[in-house]
Structure formats: structure tokens, C-alpha cells
Amino acid sequence: MCLAIPGRVIEIQTCAPPAPQMVVMDFLGVIRDVSTNFIDAVAVGDYLLVHAGCAIAKLAAEPAGAGGAEASALWEALINHAASS
């Protein structure tokens, strides 16, 4: 089974080819470098699904601006529930 985790792009790193294109992402306070070679244009503030250090999809923004923020809130609730069990 594979698991993709949503996170928010906080910085875009400038990489010269053939190096992978990288971004810095925030996963509920955990900051990680992520490759964006498998998806199209990414901007700071975008929410992405990440598996094994690679962004695999961009989460669509909802009209109210939720999108990835809503997914992150769900993950946070699951993590808090697991920690309290």
C-alpha cells in the first residue's frame, strides 16, 4: 500500500538541469525538500501530495481557498487522534 501526504510549498529551490527540481514543503511543521519532477508548474502556497520525497499531484484549490489546507487539517486530526489512543 502506498501513502501520499499533503503538504504546503514554502520555497522553490533553483536547480540547474539535470538536477531534479526541488521545493521546500511544510508538513504540519515538519520541513522537507521534495522533488517536483513528476508534476507541472508549482508556486509557493500550493498544496501537493507527496510520496517517498516526490510530489505526485497538486491538490486543486477550492473556491474558498481550502483545498490542501482542508486535507492538512484532516491529517492533523488523524495524527492527534492516533497520539491520544
Secondary structure, DSSP 8 states (H G I E B T S, - for coil): ----EEEEEEEE----TTS--EEEEEETTEEEEEE-TTSS---TT-EEEEETTEEEEE----TTS-THHHHHHHHHHHHHHHHH-
